[in-house]
C-alpha cells in the first residue's frame, strides 16, 4: 500500500522457533501545492486557475477550475505486463482532453499530449502561492481580452475580463488590477450600448480606485446613454478636477452642454443635479467659466472613451494583431502577416486615389464656378457645364466678387467714320493673316452631328455586346462552366459566377431538371449545362445578381454529403492515337482544398460549430480525421500527416 508501508522482520531464537515482528512506516509526505495555473490550451475552458478540492484520488490532490474542469491523477494497467502506471489527466464532463504519463504526485510541466482537446497543448505550472497564481491567471485573461477587444470582439473580450475578475475576487481581492478590468469591461459594454452594465462596472472600478480617469469618463458616457446628463456632467467635473487639462474630458463636457442646451427649448426640464454614485468622493465642482473653450469645433459626440483612438491614423503593428497570440505555427504567421501587409497597402492606395479624385473634382468645380462668375459679370451667356452643378445657384449682383467690374454697355459703331488712309492702314496690318473658318453649325449641321453621336453610341453598344458574348463563351469553356467560387455547408451549396458588364437579371435563366441536371444561361449562352456531382432539391433554387456577380444557392438532397465541385466528374477522353485529351482531365483536389470543404461542412449553416457529443458516428470520424491532420501538421510528424491525408481522401468518397 502507498498510504502505509508494512515491514516484517524474521527473528530466530536459536532453538528452532521463528518470530515475525511487523511494524508500519509512514510514507514520505507529498509536496505541498497551493494552486496550479494552466494557460495556452486550445480548448479555452481548460485554461485558468486550478485549486485543491480537498479530495484525493490515488494519493494525489484533485484540482478544479472555474469551468468545472478537473485535474487528477489516474492509473493505467498494461494489458501485456499487468503492471499499473500513473498519469495526470485534464478533463471536463468525464472526458479526457489532455494527459501526460508521470509517476509524480504533482502534475508535471511538460510532456502533455492532446486527447479530445484542441491544439495548442496547455502549459501547466504548479505554484505554492494561491494569491500569486490567481493574479497571474487574471493577467493572462486580461491580455486575451485586450487582444479580442482590438479585434472588435467586444462580447468575447468582456467574457475574458469577467473570468479574470471572478478569479481575483475569490483569491486576491486586494489586487489593483481589478479597477482596470472593471473599466475595460465597461468600455466593451459601451460599445455594445449596454449602458446599465457599463455604469455598474465603472462604479465598481471607482470603489477600488476613485481617481481612475477612464472609469470616470466611461461612467459619464454611460450616463449620457441613459440621458442622465446632470450625473454625466458631475462625473466629467470630477475628472477635470483631478486633471484640468484632460482633453477628452473637455470634449465630452462640450458635448454634454450641447445636449442639455438642445433639450431646454423643447420644454424639457434642465439637467438634474448630479446624484451621488457609489465610489464618489467629496469633490467640489469646477466653475463652468474655468473650462477651456478653445475646442468649439471638437468632437460632435463622444462615442465611448478612447473611441477617437480607433479613428486615428496610427496602425496597430502587424506583430500585435490577435493571431500572434494564438500559438499558430511560424509558417502560418508569416502567411497571415503577408496577407495583412498587402491588404493595408491596397487600402492606402485606394485612399490615395480617392483623395486625388476629390482634389481634381474640387479644382474643376471651382474653375467652372469662377468662369460663371466672370461670364455673369461681363454679361456673357453662362457656361453650359455649370448647369450640371446643382449646388451653384444663380448669383445675385451683391454676390459678385469685388475684383469684377459691372458689365459695360456695348459700344455703338454705326456712327463711327474712318478715312480711306485709315482703312488702307488697317488692311495692310492684317494682310498676312488668313481668316478662320466659322465653326458655327446650322440646323443641318447640328442634325448631322446628333446623328453621328447616335451612330457612335450604337457602335459602342454593339462592341460591348460582342465583348460580353466572348466573355460568356470563355466562362462556358473554362472548367466546363464551373463557378468562379464554390462553397458548401452541411445542407446547402453556394456558387458564384463573375459576369461581364451590362448583364441584367432578365438576361439570366436558371433551371434544375429533377435535381440531377442544372442549366444556367446568360443571354442564351449556357455557361453551365451538365449533370451535377450529386443530387439537389430541384424545387429549392435561389439566385440573385449583385454588382455583376451571379450567386446561386442550392439545397443538397442528401445532407452532409461532400461535393468536390458543382458538376459531375466526366470520364477522360482519348484521341485517335490513344492519348488523353488534356481538356478532359479533371482538376485534382489538393488535401488543403478537401480539408477546407470538410471544415465548411462541420461548421453549420448558421456559422456555429456543433458540439462533438451531438454528432453521429460518421461525423465524429470526420472531425477526428481533421484533428489528426491539424495536429500532425502542427507537430511536423510526417508519418502521421500522411496517414491523416489518406483518411481524409477516403472520407471524401463516402457520406459523412
LOKOL-129384 format. One line per 5 residues: their letters; for each residue x, z, y of C-alpha. Coordinates in steps of 0.001 Angstrom, whole numbers, plus 500000, padded with zeros to 6 digits. Last residue first. Example, Ala and Ser with C-alpha at 12.3 -4.5 7.8 and 13.67 -1.06 7.14 Angstrom:
BEGIN
SA = 513670:507140:498940  512300:507800:495500 .
***
This chain:
BEGIN
XXXXX = 479891:456217:511839  478728:453127:510002  481622:451360:508355  484341:448864:509273  485790:450751:512221 .
XXXXX = 486259:453804:510008  488892:451925:508018  490873:450954:511107  490627:454508:512410  491954:455892:509122 .
XXXXX = 494866:453424:509153  495759:454445:512700  495705:458108:511633  498059:457369:508727  500485:455519:511008 .
XXXXX = 500412:458358:513543  501043:460967:510838  504156:459079:509794  505274:458544:513397  505012:462217:514411 .
XXXXX = 505698:461970:518165  503876:465233:518979  501409:463676:521458  500865:460553:519329  500275:462611:516189 .
XXXXX = 497862:464913:518051  495918:462002:519518  495620:460260:516102  494634:463435:514288  492017:464128:516965 .
XXXXX = 490550:460637:516619  490400:460977:512830  488676:464356:513131  486092:462908:515529  485357:460011:513163 .
XXXXX = 485063:462265:510124  482771:464566:512130  480539:461586:512870  480278:460844:509141  479402:464455:508325 .
XXXXX = 476695:464769:510976  477437:466123:514428  475860:469304:515852  478820:471532:514946  481193:469361:516981 .
XXXXX = 479130:469932:520070  478111:466772:521847  480252:465194:524607  478340:464600:527839  478242:461244:529613 .
XXXXX = 474447:460941:529345  474690:458134:526791  476734:460465:524605  480501:460563:524307  481413:460033:520659 .
XXXXX = 480513:456352:521019  482636:455760:524094  485506:457617:522419  485275:455287:519398  485465:452300:521738 .
XXXXX = 488604:453705:523354  490165:454345:519939  489494:450713:518927  491084:449458:522137  494104:451749:521625 .
XXXXX = 494446:450588:517997  494590:446990:519198  491754:444599:518418  492893:441168:517242  491394:438137:519014 .
XXXXX = 489587:435885:516566  491392:432649:515567  489049:429709:516196  490884:428470:519323  494168:428307:517384 .
XXXXX = 492848:425755:514803  494375:426848:511505  496499:424221:509808  495147:422360:506775  496315:418919:507831 .
XXXXX = 492763:417803:508587  492197:420750:510918  491312:424282:509923  488576:426648:511082  488712:430450:511163 .
XXXXX = 485455:432183:510349  483358:433412:513201  483386:437000:514451  479871:437727:515698  479277:438054:519402 .
XXXXX = 479322:441197:521540  482693:442653:520515  484171:445241:518139  480738:446880:517811  480680:450326:516191 .
XXXXX = 477424:451618:514739  476286:454890:516268  472606:453831:516379  471463:450942:514227  469170:448635:516224 .
XXXXX = 471514:448921:519187  469859:448702:522597  471186:446105:525068  472063:446459:528750  473222:443340:530639 .
XXXXX = 475041:443158:533980  475542:439862:535847  478095:440211:538630  477932:438188:541853  477357:441228:544058 .
XXXXX = 474507:442523:541861  472523:440641:539242  470376:442575:536744  469635:442669:533035  467581:444815:530645 .
XXXXX = 466912:443861:527023  464609:446011:524861  462337:443583:522999  465151:442153:520885  466267:445517:519575 .
XXXXX = 469842:444735:518603  471554:443527:515419  475300:443480:514772  478116:441199:515998  475548:438938:517643 .
XXXXX = 474866:435297:516765  475561:432762:519486  474647:431463:522919  476703:432929:525751  477535:430876:528867 .
XXXXX = 474541:428683:528113  474597:426390:531205  471010:425764:532358  471804:427124:535823  473046:430337:534150 .
XXXXX = 472029:430819:530521  472442:433949:528363  471274:433479:524779  471423:436249:522179  470876:435958:518404 .
XXXXX = 470258:438712:515836  467631:440823:517627  464826:438502:516577  465818:435908:519144  467140:437522:522309 .
XXXXX = 466560:435846:525667  468263:435847:529060  467700:433248:531812  469572:433188:535116  469231:430740:538042 .
XXXXX = 466254:432664:539499  468512:435714:539911  470813:433890:542321  474223:432266:541883  475893:431216:545144 .
XXXXX = 479350:432468:544308  480631:432195:540745  479602:434706:538046  481557:437718:536738  479894:438641:533409 .
XXXXX = 479187:442270:532464  478009:443801:529183  476805:447328:528299  475741:448168:524740  473478:451077:523799 .
XXXXX = 472892:453736:521115  476179:455572:520624  477668:454218:523822  479225:450807:524382  481448:448867:526756 .
XXXXX = 482188:445166:527380  483729:443564:530474  484154:439849:531164  481522:439258:528517  482291:436953:525550 .
XXXXX = 481369:433333:526268  483267:431775:523368  486471:433603:524314  486639:431460:527451  484657:428269:526861 .
XXXXX = 481406:429437:528471  483238:431020:531414  485003:427684:531943  481630:425972:531836  480325:428404:534445 .
XXXXX = 483403:427904:536621  483001:424116:536492  479293:424392:537336  480075:426603:540323  482734:424155:541530 .
XXXXX = 480278:421255:541343  477611:423204:543243  480123:424239:545914  481147:420579:546356  477496:419568:546718 .
XXXXX = 476835:422342:549222  479887:421268:551247  478700:417643:551190  475229:418665:552322  476723:420711:555154 .
XXXXX = 478848:417758:556250  475797:415466:556245  473801:417953:558312  476659:418150:560840  476872:414346:560998 .
XXXXX = 473125:414109:561545  473416:416508:564479  476307:414458:565932  474252:411258:565569  471306:412881:567309 .
XXXXX = 473502:414161:570143  474971:410696:570620  471501:409123:570740  470356:411633:573344  473459:411018:575454 .
XXXXX = 476740:412719:574904  479077:413834:577619  482733:413485:576785  483495:411129:579632  486636:409039:579225 .
XXXXX = 489438:410203:581462  490563:408037:584372  494157:406805:584260  496562:408426:586770  499318:406303:588369 .
XXXXX = 497122:405175:591315  496024:408724:592215  498155:409096:595387  497859:405409:596315  494063:405692:596288 .
XXXXX = 494189:408810:598526  496473:407095:601031  494249:403992:601080  491163:406158:601761  492984:407931:604596 .
XXXXX = 494005:404595:606151  490398:403372:605934  489125:406420:607856  487168:409344:606466  483587:410480:607258 .
XXXXX = 481955:413660:605875  478170:413729:606404  477199:413416:602709  479762:415948:601535  477656:419126:601799 .
XXXXX = 479795:422012:600486  478084:424076:597817  477212:427592:598920  479728:430195:597890  479269:432557:594964 .
XXXXX = 479987:436205:595757  483557:437344:595247  484988:438902:592114  487504:441735:592384  484776:444321:592924 .
XXXXX = 483450:443766:589428  479807:442774:589200  477298:445441:588279  475625:445549:591727  474562:441914:591336 .
XXXXX = 472919:442566:587997  474288:441572:584625  472213:440124:581821  472684:442141:578656  475917:442228:576557 .
XXXXX = 474976:444194:573413  473027:441274:571993  476212:439300:571528  475292:435885:570123  474164:434620:573522 .
XXXXX = 477693:435085:574878  478862:432080:572880  476873:429792:575150  478921:430763:578228  476555:431247:581147 .
XXXXX = 475975:428374:583601  478128:428607:586708  477272:430516:589901  480781:431761:590580  479927:435430:589968 .
XXXXX = 477805:434589:586925  480569:432469:585420  483170:435187:586109  481065:437875:584496  480394:435624:581528 .
XXXXX = 484125:434893:581152  484849:438629:581210  482277:439184:578447  483675:436287:576441  487194:437739:576568 .
XXXXX = 485961:441258:575852  484243:440063:572664  487296:438109:571540  489601:441096:572086  487177:443516:570404 .
XXXXX = 486928:441257:567358  490709:440985:567127  491038:444776:567176  488294:445188:564591  489924:442619:562309 .
XXXXX = 493321:444289:562681  491877:447698:561876  490119:446293:558813  493335:444684:557593  495233:447967:557998 .
XXXXX = 492541:449892:556114  492662:447357:553292  496457:447581:553113  496336:451379:553064  493729:451330:550308 .
XXXXX = 495803:448906:548245  498913:451088:548599  496934:454173:547581  495655:452467:544429  499136:451201:543530 .
XXXXX = 500561:454707:543878  497620:456101:541891  498212:453718:538965  501978:454275:538899  501493:458052:538809 .
XXXXX = 498961:457701:535973  501408:455639:533906  504257:458064:534592  502041:460995:533541  501070:459150:530352 .
XXXXX = 504710:458617:529463  505513:462253:530296  502960:463581:527792  500000:465496:529288  500114:469279:529804 .
XXXXX = 497099:469397:532129  498892:470473:535313  500116:467003:536316  496525:465775:535852  495472:467778:538892 .
XXXXX = 497494:465843:541515  500439:467775:542954  503178:465323:541807  501423:462463:543583  501737:464334:546853 .
XXXXX = 498405:465009:548590  498104:462603:551465  498198:463655:555100  495862:461511:557178  493448:464380:557696 .
XXXXX = 489855:464104:556535  490207:466777:553848  491940:469080:556317  488867:468877:558523  486835:470515:555781 .
XXXXX = 489125:473569:556038  486121:475805:556812  482867:474211:555799  481213:471283:557502  481902:472471:561044 .
XXXXX = 479837:470117:563151  480346:467785:566108  484066:468556:566121  485879:468506:569430  484989:466722:572668 .
XXXXX = 484454:469986:574544  487917:471115:573437  489330:472595:576656  486619:475260:576803  488883:478144:575713 .
XXXXX = 486728:481184:575214  487061:484030:577689  483832:483232:579512  481821:484249:576426  483099:487782:576590 .
XXXXX = 484652:488876:573253  482707:491273:571067  483952:494737:570252  484973:495379:566653  483633:498315:564656 .
XXXXX = 484425:496854:561234  482099:494756:559164  482501:494864:555345  478793:494555:554550  477143:492864:557453 .
XXXXX = 475991:494437:560719  473448:492174:562361  474209:489861:565249  471505:489885:567946  469045:487106:567457 .
XXXXX = 469627:483609:568683  467108:482595:571315  463459:482256:570455  462025:478848:569642  460025:477052:572272 .
XXXXX = 461665:473662:571811  463889:474247:574858  465801:477065:573014  466715:475145:569861  469256:472762:571424 .
XXXXX = 471046:475625:573192  471455:477628:569972  472771:474589:568102  475221:473706:570890  476483:477291:571068 .
XXXXX = 477001:477233:567285  479016:474006:567532  481170:475431:570328  481797:478586:568296  482832:476491:565286 .
XXXXX = 485394:474618:567362  486793:477850:568796  487055:479408:565320  488872:476353:564007  491431:476545:566831 .
XXXXX = 492316:480254:566451  493926:481090:569805  492212:484489:570170  493384:485719:566712  491835:489037:565642 .
XXXXX = 489282:488977:568454  488634:485322:567712  487830:486118:564067  485420:488872:565060  483772:486532:567563 .
XXXXX = 483295:483960:564798  481470:486549:562671  479212:487525:565592  478399:483895:566320  477239:483469:562715 .
XXXXX = 475023:486550:562999  473340:485059:566054  473019:481642:564439  471091:482828:561409  470007:479271:560534 .
XXXXX = 470783:479850:556806  473372:477034:556995  474740:478717:560141  475032:481944:558180  477039:480112:555506 .
XXXXX = 479321:478607:558160  479812:482028:559780  480652:483558:556401  483188:480764:555936  484715:481667:559287 .
XXXXX = 485023:485372:558464  486305:484711:554920  488931:482351:556311  490059:484940:558856  490544:487763:556320 .
XXXXX = 490842:490804:558621  488349:492976:556690  490333:492644:553412  488664:494020:550274  485272:494544:551889 .
XXXXX = 485772:491264:553758  486183:489355:550473  482941:490847:549123  481116:489829:552300  482507:486315:552000 .
XXXXX = 481342:486083:548373  477839:487250:549336  477693:484664:552137  478702:481844:549782  476041:482856:547267 .
XXXXX = 473368:482805:549982  474548:479453:551418  474695:477445:548229  475306:474168:550029  477512:472775:547184 .
XXXXX = 480495:472520:549553  479579:475992:550832  479560:477356:547282  483069:475977:546752  484222:477603:550007 .
XXXXX = 482730:480943:548940  484641:480686:545675  487860:480401:547654  486995:483406:549823  486176:485532:546773 .
XXXXX = 489432:484478:545095  491486:485213:548211  489974:488689:548555  490530:489421:544848  494226:488570:545090 .
XXXXX = 494760:491916:546830  494633:493651:543450  493031:497119:543469  490501:496340:540716  493125:495524:538103 .
XXXXX = 491569:495819:534604  487847:495133:534817  487545:493786:538377  490684:491680:537917  489442:489902:534795 .
XXXXX = 485992:489233:536255  487590:487869:539430  489763:485429:537467  486809:484296:535382  484802:483713:538570 .
XXXXX = 487701:481718:540057  487630:479382:537063  483849:478945:537283  484057:478238:541030  486568:475447:540307 .
XXXXX = 484214:473935:537718  481361:473862:540256  483564:472416:543001  485060:469529:541061  486369:467929:544242 .
XXXXX = 489737:467008:542604  491429:469441:545007  488869:472021:543893  489854:471439:540261  493527:472022:541058 .
XXXXX = 492713:475182:543018  490586:476456:540136  493466:475981:537696  495782:477856:540050  493293:480756:540315 .
XXXXX = 492824:480901:536536  496587:481316:536119  496665:483917:538895  493931:485876:537111  495871:485823:533824 .
XXXXX = 498993:487124:535588  496968:489885:537255  495477:490936:533919  498885:490906:532206  500351:493166:534905 .
XXXXX = 497436:495612:534609  497499:495716:530807  501221:496451:530662  502977:496213:527251  502545:492454:527170 .
XXXXX = 502187:489903:524369  502620:486222:525437  500894:483409:523554  501283:479814:524834  498491:477508:523705 .
XXXXX = 498930:474125:521942  497907:471119:524024  495752:469892:522356  492205:470757:521361  491064:473349:518854 .
XXXXX = 489854:472735:515291  493227:473530:513670  496175:473261:516038  499534:474855:515323  501376:477856:516759 .
XXXXX = 505124:478221:516133  505915:480184:519267  505050:483487:520962  504469:485510:517802  501331:487648:517203 .
XXXXX = 502173:491329:516625  502443:492966:513164  504886:490272:512096  504569:488458:508758  504016:485130:510518 .
XXXXX = 502210:481861:509877  500610:480491:513049  497026:479518:513878  494883:477694:516432  491129:476941:516456 .
XXXXX = 489917:478955:513476  486109:479121:513248  484348:482483:512937  482441:481912:516191  485740:481549:518065 .
XXXXX = 489265:481544:516729  492927:482314:517349  494530:483086:513978  497666:485045:513081  499418:484768:509727 .
XXXXX = 500081:486622:506516  501397:485793:503062  499970:486746:499682  501711:485687:496478  499735:484065:493640 .
XXXXX = 502521:481548:493142  500509:478358:492891  497195:479228:494595  499002:480984:497443  497047:483856:498975 .
XXXXX = 496576:483836:502726  496025:486989:504760  494721:487197:508365  495947:488893:511534  493513:488669:514423 .
XXXXX = 492969:487056:517820  489261:486687:518576  487478:484538:521168  484481:486333:522649  484739:484370:525940 .
XXXXX = 486025:487451:527837  488974:487871:525441  489375:489727:522109  492242:491391:520210  492256:492878:516702 .
XXXXX = 495093:495351:516048  497176:494957:512905  497186:496844:509591  495292:494126:507734  492468:494285:510275 .
XXXXX = 492304:496974:512910  489525:497848:515354  490008:499378:518790  489098:496089:520477  492572:495514:521906 .
XXXXX = 492681:493222:524987  493086:489460:525161  493454:487953:528645  492616:484302:529104  492685:480941:527388 .
XXXXX = 490695:480301:524208  487596:479260:526163  489532:476312:527627  490206:474466:524387  493358:472529:525343 .
XXXXX = 495279:475794:525437  497646:476370:528372  497472:480152:528529  497022:483152:526223  497987:486602:527562 .
XXXXX = 498080:489518:525120  497296:493103:526083  498533:496706:525722  500834:496116:522769  502524:499046:520990 .
XXXXX = 504938:498352:518130  503614:499416:514726  504908:502781:513437  507279:502651:510465  505475:503502:507267 .
XXXXX = 504506:507089:506321  506229:508344:503212  504412:509807:500213  505619:512101:497477  505645:511881:493691 .
XXXXX = 507641:514026:491214  507778:512895:487613  509280:515411:485072  510911:514401:481796  511484:516845:478966 .
XXXXX = 514242:516003:476473  516101:519328:476848  518416:518187:479689  515863:518955:482444  515288:515261:483247 .
XXXXX = 513985:514176:486690  512268:510834:487455  511497:510482:491165  508357:508701:492457  507803:507312:495999 .
XXXXX = 504364:506334:497297  504411:504389:500647  501238:504742:502707  499460:502233:505006  501192:499191:503540 .
X = 500000:500000:500000 .
***
